[in-house]
């Protein structure tokens, strides 16, 4: 296969390396907007900024053609993978609107609202700007650094198109990277978006030293919130018991490589949001999508108290202690796990 990966951050680089190392039959090109970054990648064959001290496969090639030439770059590809942040997905898909190859994105979250409208999931953006694409998403519980080090990982390729799912399996399935398939693109994207917000809450809980009981309760009730929103958007409830739901939530909420978790941990120690994000050096998607998650849920009449508390924390309306107190002070209710309605 000829595979083009657009975006040389940690995750794009890790997947490009994984595909390049999998088979000598794959010709993999990693594209970056920054020509200086590409020069360093070519010279060092490492991505020191995002994956320090990880050697990239010798066969992996790099490109820094202007964004206006992405269509030409992708013209002969068998698969195009968009590894940009959510904020850059719309213009990237617009540039690829006439691409004939399967296109898959990696970003997780809701787009910031445009013109006062509700924030959109990735497949909704694609339907607006590039409806002719045969497209889908690759998601699941995965830290880029572990994938780059060839540690065992499982992902989900989700699309309404079997050709997209199969292209992702052919490109990335390997002895260390297992790729499952799903046709529930809505559920997979909701899981990827909401888990980032919930990871901030769990980092806050752990940073305050509230214990593992509190962490377990937060993850469980967070999963219920995720599932409620997903069902309201038309997802399959069973998806949230899988890799892109429960799996990604557990990893992001408890793993210290999680940038979103690190934001919660830092704010629990009294850092401002600006201080917490500046220390990361990378994008924490939950910070940017939390408000959109809550707004989309409100538009659908879905109750998401944990996500609402995260937004209040990020906006400076509540301190870390007040956010936890607000959640614990809610009125008692009957637990009705969403799994009860799976049938």
LUMVEX-366573 format. One line per 8 residues: their letters; for each residue x, y, z of N, C-alpha, C. Coordinates in steps of 0.02 Angstrom, whole numbers, plus 50000, padded with zeros to 5 digits. Example, Ala and Ser with C-alpha at 12.3 -4.5 7.8 and 13.67 -1.06 7.14 Angstrom:
2
as	50660,49716,50390,50615,49775,50390,50660,49835,50390 | 50642,49888,50354,50684,49947,50357,50645,50002,50394;
END
This chain:
343
xxxxxxxx	50041,49940,50000,50000,50000,50000,50043,50063,50000 | 50017,50115,49969,50047,50182,49975,50004,50220,50025 | 50035,50239,50081,49999,50270,50137,50027,50339,50149 | 49982,50388,50153,50001,50457,50169,49973,50474,50238 | 50016,50496,50284,49994,50518,50350,50005,50593,50354 | 49951,50630,50365,49954,50703,50367,49955,50727,50439 | 50013,50750,50461,50020,50774,50529,50074,50735,50566 | 50128,50769,50583,50186,50736,50614,50191,50751,50688;
xxxxxxxx	50134,50750,50722,50134,50751,50795,50150,50681,50821 | 50139,50671,50885,50157,50606,50915,50118,50549,50883 | 50052,50557,50877,50011,50501,50855,50020,50487,50780 | 50022,50540,50740,50034,50530,50669,50102,50497,50656 | 50153,50520,50692,50219,50490,50683,50220,50418,50705 | 50189,50402,50761,50189,50334,50786,50154,50286,50737 | 50097,50306,50710,50062,50263,50663,50099,50256,50597 | 50128,50311,50573,50167,50307,50512,50226,50259,50521;
xxxxxxxx	50259,50264,50579,50315,50218,50593,50291,50146,50597 | 50234,50136,50629,50207,50068,50636,50192,50037,50569 | 50160,50075,50525,50144,50049,50458,50206,50037,50417 | 50255,50082,50423,50317,50075,50385,50356,50014,50408 | 50356,50002,50473,50394,49946,50500,50359,49879,50489 | 50292,49881,50479,50254,49820,50472,50274,49779,50412 | 50282,49813,50356,50294,49777,50294,50335,49819,50246 | 50382,49787,50213,50421,49822,50162,50379,49838,50101;
xxxxxxxx	50319,49808,50098,50274,49821,50042,50238,49888,50050 | 50236,49915,50110,50203,49979,50121,50252,50036,50108 | 50231,50085,50067,50269,50146,50057,50233,50201,50096 | 50264,50223,50151,50230,50270,50197,50265,50338,50195 | 50225,50390,50185,50250,50458,50186,50217,50496,50243 | 50257,50529,50284,50233,50570,50339,50239,50643,50320 | 50183,50678,50318,50182,50748,50298,50176,50794,50358 | 50212,50850,50357,50206,50902,50408,50201,50969,50374;
xxxxxxxx	50163,51014,50405,50156,51082,50377,50221,51121,50382 | 50260,51107,50435,50321,51144,50450,50381,51114,50414 | 50407,51150,50365,50464,51124,50326,50526,51113,50370 | 50534,51156,50421,50592,51148,50465,50587,51082,50505 | 50526,51065,50526,50517,51002,50561,50533,50943,50515 | 50512,50947,50453,50526,50893,50405,50601,50886,50393 | 50635,50942,50390,50708,50939,50382,50741,50902,50439 | 50718,50915,50500,50745,50879,50559,50728,50805,50556;
xxxxxxxx	50666,50789,50537,50647,50719,50531,50691,50682,50481 | 50704,50714,50425,50746,50683,50374,50818,50674,50398 | 50842,50724,50434,50912,50722,50456,50923,50674,50513 | 50876,50671,50561,50885,50632,50622,50849,50565,50620 | 50799,50559,50578,50754,50501,50576,50726,50487,50646 | 50712,50541,50680,50679,50540,50745,50633,50601,50749 | 50582,50596,50790,50539,50654,50804,50551,50673,50876 | 50605,50711,50886,50628,50725,50954,50577,50766,50994;
xxxxxxxx	50538,50807,50960,50490,50848,50996,50433,50806,51025 | 50408,50760,50987,50348,50724,51007,50361,50652,51031 | 50412,50620,51003,50429,50551,51023,50504,50547,51034 | 50529,50578,51086,50602,50581,51097,50633,50512,51103 | 50690,50506,51070,50732,50446,51075,50699,50383,51045 | 50651,50393,51001,50622,50337,50964,50647,50339,50893 | 50683,50287,50872,50709,50284,50804,50653,50266,50756 | 50647,50304,50701,50596,50291,50651,50622,50242,50598;
xxxxxxxx	50579,50202,50569,50601,50152,50519,50638,50185,50461 | 50690,50154,50437,50729,50184,50382,50688,50197,50319 | 50636,50156,50308,50597,50162,50246,50547,50219,50248 | 50533,50247,50307,50484,50301,50313,50511,50364,50279 | 50470,50394,50236,50489,50455,50201,50447,50514,50227 | 50469,50575,50209,50438,50635,50237,50423,50685,50182 | 50373,50727,50194,50355,50778,50145,50334,50841,50181 | 50349,50898,50149,50328,50963,50175,50298,51005,50119;
xxxxxxxx	50264,50973,50072,50232,51011,50019,50181,51059,50049 | 50168,51115,50019,50118,51162,50046,50050,51129,50053 | 50011,51153,50100,49945,51124,50113,49901,51127,50051 | 49913,51176,50008,49874,51182,49946,49888,51124,49898 | 49941,51086,49910,49960,51031,49865,49944,50962,49894 | 49905,50961,49948,49888,50896,49978,49849,50851,49930 | 49807,50881,49890,49769,50841,49841,49816,50803,49795 | 49867,50838,49771,49916,50805,49726,49956,50753,49763;
xxxxxxxx	49975,50767,49826,50013,50719,49866,49974,50654,49875 | 49908,50661,49884,49866,50603,49898,49840,50568,49836 | 49857,50595,49777,49826,50571,49715,49838,50496,49703 | 49897,50471,49720,49912,50401,49706,49907,50356,49767 | 49883,50383,49823,49882,50346,49886,49828,50292,49886 | 49840,50240,49925,49790,50188,49938,49752,50203,50003 | 49782,50246,50045,49751,50266,50108,49781,50332,50130 | 49737,50379,50151,49760,50443,50178,49736,50447,50250;
xxxxxxxx	49783,50459,50296,49767,50463,50367,49778,50535,50390 | 49725,50565,50417,49730,50634,50441,49745,50633,50515 | 49805,50655,50534,49828,50653,50603,49836,50722,50632 | 49794,50768,50610,49796,50837,50635,49754,50842,50698 | 49761,50896,50737,49712,50909,50791,49643,50922,50761 | 49592,50918,50802,49524,50929,50779,49515,50997,50745 | 49550,51047,50771,49542,51115,50743,49564,51120,50671 | 49607,51075,50649,49632,51077,50580,49597,51027,50534;
xxxxxxxx	49550,50989,50560,49519,50937,50520,49478,50966,50462 | 49439,51018,50475,49395,51046,50423,49436,51068,50361 | 49487,51111,50369,49524,51131,50309,49561,51074,50275 | 49583,51025,50315,49618,50968,50286,49571,50925,50244 | 49512,50911,50269,49463,50873,50230,49441,50912,50169 | 49435,50977,50175,49416,51018,50118,49469,51012,50063 | 49533,51010,50082,49587,51003,50034,49586,50934,50001 | 49558,50884,50036,49555,50815,50011,49488,50797,49982;
xxxxxxxx	49445,50847,49970,49375,50833,49952,49367,50789,49891 | 49414,50791,49844,49409,50751,49783,49452,50688,49786 | 49479,50672,49844,49523,50614,49850,49483,50550,49838 | 49510,50505,49798,49475,50443,49782,49493,50386,49830 | 49548,50394,49866,49570,50341,49913,49530,50346,49977 | 49526,50292,50015,49497,50296,50082,49534,50347,50125 | 49496,50385,50164,49524,50435,50209,49501,50419,50280 | 49547,50421,50328,49530,50409,50398,49563,50462,50441;
xxxxxxxx	49527,50484,50493,49555,50533,50539,49569,50501,50606 | 49614,50531,50644,49635,50506,50709,49611,50552,50766 | 49593,50614,50751,49578,50663,50803,49515,50644,50841 | 49514,50664,50905,49460,50647,50950,49432,50711,50981 | 49367,50719,50976,49337,50778,51007,49280,50805,50965 | 49253,50861,50987,49204,50899,50950,49238,50962,50924 | 49221,50982,50865,49246,51045,50837,49216,51104,50876 | 49255,51155,50886,49229,51216,50917,49173,51244,50873;
xxxxxxxx	49118,51266,50903,49062,51291,50864,49082,51347,50817 | 49053,51347,50758,49066,51399,50708,49002,51440,50698 | 49007,51505,50706,48949,51548,50693,48890,51536,50739 | 48905,51516,50801,48851,51506,50849,48815,51439,50844 | 48836,51397,50797,48805,51332,50789,48835,51283,50839 | 48806,51222,50844,48833,51172,50889,48897,51142,50861 | 48941,51120,50906,49003,51088,50885,48990,51020,50855 | 49030,51002,50806,49019,50941,50768,49072,50888,50781;
xxxxxxxx	49052,50825,50775,49099,50770,50774,49132,50767,50705 | 49186,50729,50700,49226,50728,50639,49186,50706,50578 | 49146,50654,50586,49108,50630,50527,49055,50680,50505 | 49032,50722,50552,48984,50775,50534,49018,50831,50495 | 49081,50845,50513,49121,50894,50476,49132,50869,50405 | 49150,50806,50399,49162,50777,50333,49100,50779,50290 | 49043,50767,50319,48980,50769,50282,48966,50839,50255 | 48990,50889,50290,48980,50958,50268,49028,50978,50212;
xxxxxxxx	49093,50964,50222,49144,50993,50178,49169,50946,50124 | 49161,50881,50134,49187,50833,50085,49142,50771,50084 | 49078,50781,50066,49031,50725,50070,49046,50668,50023 | 49087,50680,49972,49103,50627,49925,49157,50580,49948 | 49191,50596,50003,49245,50553,50027,49219,50487,50053 | 49258,50435,50042,49247,50370,50075,49291,50372,50136 | 49260,50379,50196,49300,50398,50254,49279,50363,50318 | 49321,50370,50369,49307,50340,50434,49356,50364,50486;
xxxxxxxx	49358,50330,50543,49400,50350,50599,49439,50289,50625 | 49499,50302,50648,49539,50252,50684,49548,50277,50755 | 49525,50239,50804,49524,50263,50872,49537,50205,50920 | 49534,50220,50985,49543,50168,51035,49596,50187,51086 | 49605,50145,51136,49652,50160,51192,49724,50153,51170 | 49757,50209,51161,49825,50206,51131,49865,50268,51149 | 49920,50258,51183,49970,50310,51192,50020,50305,51135 | 50033,50361,51102,50076,50360,51044,50145,50331,51059;
xxxxxxxx	50172,50349,51117,50239,50326,51135,50243,50250,51138 | 50191,50218,51165,50191,50145,51170,50184,50113,51101 | 50144,50143,51058,50138,50116,50989,50205,50123,50953 | 50238,50180,50962,50302,50191,50930,50356,50142,50955 | 50346,50118,51016,50393,50069,51044,50370,49997,51032 | 50318,49989,50992,50291,49924,50972,50267,49883,51032 | 50236,49917,51080,50203,49882,51135,50133,49863,51113 | 50105,49808,51139,50040,49784,51116,49985,49836,51124;
xxxxxxxx	49946,49845,51071,49893,49895,51070,49836,49869,51027 | 49774,49888,51043,49716,49870,51003,49676,49933,50987 | 49656,49940,50924,49620,49997,50899,49556,49976,50865 | 49514,50025,50848,49452,50012,50812,49450,50055,50749 | 49439,50023,50692,49429,50058,50629,49354,50061,50617 | 49326,50121,50618,49253,50128,50612,49235,50168,50550 | 49188,50142,50511,49165,50176,50452,49102,50141,50427 | 49062,50178,50391,49005,50148,50357,49027,50109,50295;
xxxxxxxx	49090,50119,50276,49115,50088,50214,49164,50032,50230 | 49149,49974,50206,49192,49916,50219,49262,49927,50190 | 49267,49963,50134,49332,49975,50102,49378,50015,50147 | 49350,50062,50185,49390,50102,50231,49413,50059,50289 | 49368,50020,50317,49387,49976,50373,49442,49928,50351 | 49435,49899,50292,49485,49851,50269,49551,49883,50255 | 49549,49944,50227,49612,49979,50213,49651,49993,50278 | 49616,50011,50331,49648,50024,50395,49676,49960,50425;
xxxxxxxx	49640,49905,50418,49667,49840,50442,49729,49822,50402 | 49726,49829,50336,49783,49811,50295,49844,49854,50310 | 49832,49916,50326,49887,49963,50338,49920,49952,50406 | 49880,49939,50458,49907,49943,50525,49905,49879,50567 | 49864,49831,50548,49861,49770,50588,49928,49733,50585 | 49954,49716,50643,50020,49684,50647,50025,49643,50711 | 50079,49607,50722,50085,49568,50784,50081,49609,50848 | 50094,49675,50844,50090,49717,50904,50033,49767,50902;
xxxxxxxx	49999,49773,50846,49944,49821,50840,49884,49785,50809 | 49835,49772,50850,49775,49736,50827,49721,49787,50809 | 49692,49780,50750,49640,49826,50727,49574,49789,50720 | 49526,49808,50761,49458,49782,50756,49418,49829,50710 | 49360,49806,50687,49320,49847,50642,49250,49858,50672 | 49219,49914,50652,49153,49932,50676,49120,49976,50623 | 49053,49972,50619,49017,50018,50575,48985,50075,50615 | 48999,50077,50681,48969,50128,50724,49016,50187,50732;
xxxxxxxx	49021,50228,50680,49068,50284,50682,49046,50336,50734 | 48981,50343,50745,48956,50391,50795,48980,50370,50865 | 48969,50308,50883,48989,50284,50949,49063,50289,50960 | 49102,50270,50910,49175,50273,50917,49199,50345,50926 | 49169,50392,50889,49190,50461,50895,49167,50492,50961 | 49107,50476,50984,49084,50503,51048,49129,50478,51104 | 49146,50414,51104,49192,50388,51155,49258,50424,51156 | 49286,50436,51097,49350,50471,51092,49346,50543,51115;
xxxxxxxx	49289,50575,51106,49281,50645,51125,49270,50652,51200 | 49224,50613,51227,49203,50622,51297,49256,50597,51345 | 49292,50546,51329,49342,50518,51376,49395,50570,51393 | 49410,50616,51346,49460,50667,51362,49436,50714,51417 | 49372,50731,51416,49343,50774,51467,49343,50738,51534 | 49323,50675,51533,49320,50636,51595,49389,50623,51624 | 49440,50620,51582,49508,50611,51606,49532,50671,51646 | 49509,50731,51627,49526,50791,51667,49496,50783,51737;
xxxxxxxx	49433,50760,51740,49400,50751,51804,49435,50699,51847 | 49457,50645,51816,49491,50592,51854,49559,50615,51878 | 49594,50653,51837,49658,50682,51859,49648,50728,51918 | 49594,50767,51916,49578,50811,51972,49566,50771,52036 | 49527,50718,52029,49511,50674,52086,49575,50644,52116 | 49619,50618,52073,49681,50588,52098,49728,50640,52125 | 49730,50699,52094,49774,50752,52118,49754,50778,52186 | 49690,50772,52202,49666,50793,52268,49674,50737,52319;
xxxxxxxx	49697,50679,52298,49708,50623,52344,49643,50594,52371 | 49592,50590,52330,49526,50568,52354,49519,50492,52355 | 49568,50456,52329,49568,50384,52337,49542,50347,52276 | 49552,50281,52278,49533,50239,52221,49458,50226,52219 | 49424,50229,52277,49351,50222,52276,49321,50278,52234 | 49344,50339,52246,49318,50397,52209,49335,50391,52135 | 49395,50368,52120,49414,50359,52050,49368,50310,52014 | 49355,50253,52047,49311,50203,52017,49241,50230,52005;
xxxxxxxx	49215,50268,52054,49149,50297,52046,49147,50347,51989 | 49199,50387,51984,49202,50438,51932,49205,50406,51862 | 49246,50355,51854,49251,50322,51789,49185,50289,51770 | 49154,50256,51819,49091,50221,51805,49036,50269,51786 | 49028,50322,51826,48975,50370,51810,48992,50411,51748 | 49057,50420,51736,49077,50452,51673,49058,50411,51613 | 49067,50346,51618,49047,50301,51564,48972,50306,51551 | 48933,50313,51604,48861,50322,51596,48845,50387,51559;
xxxxxxxx	48881,50441,51575,48871,50503,51539,48888,50496,51465 | 48945,50465,51451,48967,50454,51382,48914,50415,51343 | 48887,50363,51375,48839,50320,51341,48774,50358,51328 | 48751,50398,51377,48690,50437,51367,48696,50483,51306 | 48753,50518,51302,48763,50563,51245,48766,50524,51180 | 48801,50469,51181,48807,50428,51120,48740,50403,51096 | 48698,50379,51142,48632,50354,51122,48590,50410,51093 | 48595,50470,51121,48556,50526,51096,48578,50546,51025;
xxxxxxxx	48641,50531,51008,48666,50547,50942,48658,50490,50892 | 48630,50434,50916,48616,50379,50871,48667,50323,50872 | 48711,50321,50922,48761,50268,50926,48732,50203,50951 | 48770,50150,50942,48753,50084,50969,48779,50080,51040 | 48736,50066,51089,48756,50066,51159,48814,50018,51173 | 48816,49962,51138,48869,49912,51150,48938,49939,51134 | 48942,49989,51090,49007,50018,51073,49043,50045,51134 | 49006,50070,51183,49036,50102,51241,49064,50051,51291;
xxxxxxxx	49049,49988,51281,49081,49935,51321,49145,49910,51288 | 49162,49938,51230,49220,49914,51192,49281,49958,51199 | 49327,49949,51152,49392,49982,51154,49386,50058,51151 | 49342,50084,51108,49337,50156,51099,49295,50190,51153 | 49261,50150,51195,49223,50178,51250,49258,50166,51316 | 49241,50110,51348,49271,50094,51412,49347,50089,51408 | 49372,50057,51356,49444,50048,51350,49482,50114,51349 | 49460,50160,51305,49494,50224,51298,49485,50266,51360;
xxxxxxxx	49426,50261,51392,49413,50299,51453,49460,50277,51509 | 49467,50212,51520,49510,50187,51573,49582,50208,51561 | 49606,50201,51499,49675,50219,51484,49687,50294,51496 | 49644,50336,51469,49656,50408,51472,49645,50435,51542 | 49600,50404,51579,49585,50428,51647,49637,50406,51698 | 49672,50352,51685,49718,50325,51736,49791,50325,51715 | 49806,50330,51651,49875,50327,51628,49909,50394,51631 | 49968,50397,51660,50002,50461,51670,50032,50490,51605;
xxxxxxxx	50030,50452,51550,50048,50481,51485,49991,50523,51456 | 49933,50521,51488,49874,50558,51464,49882,50632,51478 | 49880,50672,51425,49886,50745,51433,49825,50773,51469 | 49766,50746,51455,49706,50771,51488,49707,50756,51563 | 49729,50697,51581,49737,50680,51651,49787,50727,51685 | 49841,50743,51650,49892,50787,51678,49864,50857,51692 | 49817,50880,51651,49785,50945,51664,49748,50943,51730 | 49709,50889,51741,49673,50883,51804,49719,50878,51864;
xxxxxxxx	49772,50840,51857,49821,50834,51912,49851,50902,51929 | 49869,50940,51878,49901,51005,51889,49853,51054,51922 | 49791,51055,51899,49742,51102,51927,49724,51083,51999 | 49727,51019,52015,49716,50998,52084,49769,51025,52130 | 49828,51038,52103,49883,51066,52143,49884,51142,52143 | 49832,51172,52116,49825,51244,52120,49850,51282,52059 | 49872,51246,52007,49894,51281,51946,49833,51307,51908 | 49843,51362,51873,49791,51388,51829,49788,51344,51767;
xxxxxxxx	49734,51352,51729,49729,51315,51666,49786,51333,51620 | 49803,51396,51616,49858,51417,51572,49924,51385,51593 | 49937,51381,51658,49998,51349,51682,49997,51274,51667 | 49940,51243,51677,49935,51170,51667,49946,51152,51594 | 49918,51190,51548,49924,51174,51477,49993,51194,51450 | 50021,51247,51475,50087,51269,51452,50140,51217,51468 | 50133,51183,51524,50182,51134,51545,50180,51071,51501 | 50125,51059,51466,50118,50999,51426,50161,51001,51364;
xxxxxxxx	50160,51057,51330,50194,51062,51266,50157,51029,51209 | 50099,50999,51222,50058,50965,51172,49985,50986,51183 | 49943,50970,51135,49872,50986,51140,49837,50935,51186 | 49797,50961,51232,49752,50919,51272,49682,50931,51247 | 49657,50886,51204,49594,50899,51169,49535,50910,51216 | 49537,50879,51276,49481,50887,51322,49471,50958,51344 | 49524,50997,51347,49519,51068,51367,49478,51106,51316 | 49488,51090,51252,49456,51128,51198,49386,51102,51182;
xxxxxxxx	49373,51038,51198,49308,51010,51179,49259,51004,51237 | 49281,51017,51298,49237,51007,51356,49173,51048,51351 | 49181,51112,51335,49122,51155,51332,49076,51133,51275 | 49105,51112,51219,49064,51090,51162,49027,51026,51179 | 49059,50981,51216,49025,50920,51239,48963,50938,51280 | 48972,50983,51328,48917,51003,51371,48862,51038,51332 | 48882,51081,51285,48832,51117,51246,48793,51069,51200 | 48829,51021,51171,48794,50973,51128,48746,50930,51169;
xxxxxxxx	48768,50911,51230,48726,50871,51274,48663,50911,51294 | 48672,50975,51311,48616,51017,51330,48566,51024,51273 | 48592,51031,51212,48550,51037,51153,48506,50975,51145 | 48532,50917,51166,48496,50854,51160,48458,50835,51223 | 48464,50877,51275,48430,50861,51337,48463,50806,51377 | 48529,50798,51370,48566,50745,51404,48601,50773,51465 | 48593,50742,51522,48625,50764,51584,48696,50738,51589 | 48745,50783,51597,48815,50763,51603,48848,50803,51659;
xxxxxxxx	48832,50787,51722,48857,50828,51777,48933,50828,51785 | 48967,50773,51769,49040,50772,51775,49070,50819,51724 | 49047,50814,51662,49073,50858,51610,49057,50931,51626 | 48999,50944,51655,48981,51013,51674,49028,51039,51728 | 49046,50997,51775,49092,51018,51828,49161,51033,51799 | 49183,50994,51749,49247,51006,51717,49247,51075,51683 | 49193,51090,51648,49189,51155,51614,49191,51212,51665 | 49155,51205,51720,49157,51257,51772,49227,51265,51801;
xxxxxxxx	49263,51210,51808,49332,51213,51832,49376,51249,51782 | 49372,51230,51718,49414,51259,51667,49399,51333,51657 | 49337,51352,51668,49317,51423,51660,49333,51465,51722 | 49358,51433,51775,49374,51469,51836,49314,51485,51879 | 49256,51453,51864,49196,51465,51904,49198,51425,51969 | 49234,51369,51968,49241,51327,52028,49315,51311,52040 | 49335,51306,52102,49401,51279,52118,49398,51203,52113 | 49455,51172,52118,49457,51099,52115,49414,51069,52170;
xxxxxxxx	49420,51095,52230,49382,51069,52287,49307,51081,52278 | 49289,51139,52251,49218,51154,52240,49188,51110,52186 | 49227,51094,52135,49202,51051,52082,49185,50982,52109 | 49229,50955,52151,49215,50890,52181,49155,50894,52228 | 49152,50948,52268,49096,50956,52314,49030,50961,52276 | 49031,50993,52218,48970,50999,52178,48945,50931,52155 | 48991,50887,52136,48972,50820,52114,48947,50778,52173 | 48982,50781,52229,48963,50740,52287,48899,50766,52320;
xxxxxxxx	48883,50830,52309,48825,50859,52341,48761,50852,52302 | 48763,50816,52245,48703,50806,52206,48653,50762,52245 | 48589,50771,52229,48537,50733,52263,48544,50659,52249 | 48530,50616,52300,48532,50544,52288,48482,50523,52234 | 48500,50471,52197,48456,50446,52145,48466,50371,52137 | 48423,50340,52099,48430,50268,52084,48481,50259,52029 | 48528,50214,52039,48576,50200,51986,48541,50158,51933 | 48542,50183,51872,48514,50147,51816,48567,50144,51761;
xxxxxxx	48613,50097,51767,48668,50094,51718,48640,50089,51647 | 48673,50123,51602,48651,50121,51533,48654,50051,51504 | 48696,50008,51532,48699,49940,51507,48634,49904,51516 | 48591,49927,51561,48527,49894,51572,48482,49900,51511 | 48495,49951,51470,48451,49962,51411,48485,49940,51346 | 48539,49902,51351,48574,49882,51291,48531,49841,51243 | 48486,49802,51272,48444,49761,51229,48392,49802,51193;
END
